Amino acid sequence: MGLIAMCGALCYSELAVRFPRAGGEYVYLREGYGSRVAFLYGWMSVAVMDPGLAAALAMGASPYVLSLLGVSPQARLWIPAVILAGLALLNYAGTRLSRRMMSVANVLKIAVLLCLVTWAWASGHATAANLMPLTQRRSGSEPIFAAIAGATVSAFFSFGGWWEAGKVAGEVRNPRRTLPLAFTLGVLIVTAVYLLVSFAFLSVVPVERIVSNTAFVAQFGEALFGSVGGKVLSACVLFSVLGGLMALTMAAPRLYYAMAKDGAFFPAFGRLHSRFGTPANAVLLQTGLALLVLCFGAFDRILSFIIFSAICFLALSAASLFRLKEPVMRWWYPAAPILFLLGCTLINLLILMHDPVPALLGLLAVLCGDPVRRFFFSTPQIAMPNVTEQPLI
């Protein structure tokens, strides 16, 4: 998944340099395929993917907040809402402040995770024997194909988000230098940390003892830090979740803003706040929809529901490199987009074979955006100039 993500990041870095405007994939798809495909992507992001991901991450953070604070289980109902509302306030007040806090959270997250890996081996708790044998099927495990399919979807979700950097391209100084670094360095760091942390966890806690995500975290923490280990690891997980959630809630409203500026969404979401210079209405929309998704409560099958459609649009965005008027002159072209398209196809085939119903429902929800476009936005006016916007970052 790291290799597939890196190929995609190289494609997106080229697209971001060529079209350094707010909106990311929406802009790339519009330039490559026209306003109809771009609108369907925006519809999918507004109605399904962004609020679903934000709600899922906020809900996923709840057990670890409960573990740290020791409050009653009933608090799980309002903790995700408080997290989303707090991040909305942060993004509403200004890009500079939210960017700084996101940077601090992500730097701390990486530092903490690397310290955990180092301590696991330095303290002698990790042993390679727990990883062996690599090829033996454990009792109670799924058949190999179903296991690979489920693991692939989970890994894609864990790597997901690298494409969000393009959505704030219009607010970045020196995009030709900054954006390629953001894409490629980000994926390299995530891949390295992902492998190191997974290796450390599995070398400390034998696979046979793993029964759930939260139990796994508690077992790893207790092995390294004793009775307080569960709280230490809960704080580490919380850092990781909040860092990703901050990035999502900062980038997603820029897409709605770009669509509105393009005449393909309601004009109210294309206005910047007079004082803070942020797409305030778009921030409120994204938060409101995420809070609405929280009412459904169950997120187990939302991954297949949102990921299948998301991968389709990721592949289309990368493929738009082949439709550019000026050919791409990079050392990795055309190998990177071809490998990325093959990887996307494989992942979606695995999703369809493993859990097709939510994937097809998600695709149906996306296609419903076409009649919405015809009814409300039948004659979109292209209003976004082919220049970068006033830099805020």
HELIX and SHEET records of a PDB file:
HELIX    1   1 GLY A    2  ARG A   18  1                                  17    
HELIX    2   2 GLU A   25  TYR A   33  1                                   9    
HELIX    3   3 SER A   35  MET A   44  1                                  10    
HELIX    4   4 SER A   45  MET A   49  3                                   5    
HELIX    5   5 ASP A   50  LEU A   69  1                                  20    
HELIX    6   6 PRO A   73  LEU A   77  5                                   5    
HELIX    7   7 ILE A   79  ALA A   93  1                                  15    
HELIX    8   8 THR A   95  ALA A  122  1                                  28    
HELIX    9   9 ALA A  128  LEU A  131  5                                   4    
HELIX   10  10 ILE A  144  PHE A  159  1                                  16    
HELIX   11  11 TRP A  162  LYS A  167  5                                   6    
HELIX   12  12 ALA A  169  GLU A  171  5                                   3    
HELIX   13  13 PRO A  175  VAL A  204  1                                  30    
HELIX   14  14 VAL A  207  ARG A  209  5                                   3    
HELIX   15  15 ASN A  213  PHE A  225  1                                  13    
HELIX   16  16 GLY A  226  VAL A  228  5                                   3    
HELIX   17  17 GLY A  229  LYS A  261  1                                  33    
HELIX   18  18 PRO A  267  GLY A  270  5                                   4    
HELIX   19  19 ALA A  280  LEU A  294  1                                  15    
HELIX   20  20 ILE A  302  ALA A  319  1                                  18    
HELIX   21  21 SER A  320  ARG A  323  5                                   4    
HELIX   22  22 ALA A  335  HIS A  354  1                                  20    
HELIX   23  23 PRO A  356  LEU A  367  1                                  12    
HELIX   24  24 GLY A  369  PHE A  376  1                                   8    
END                                                                             
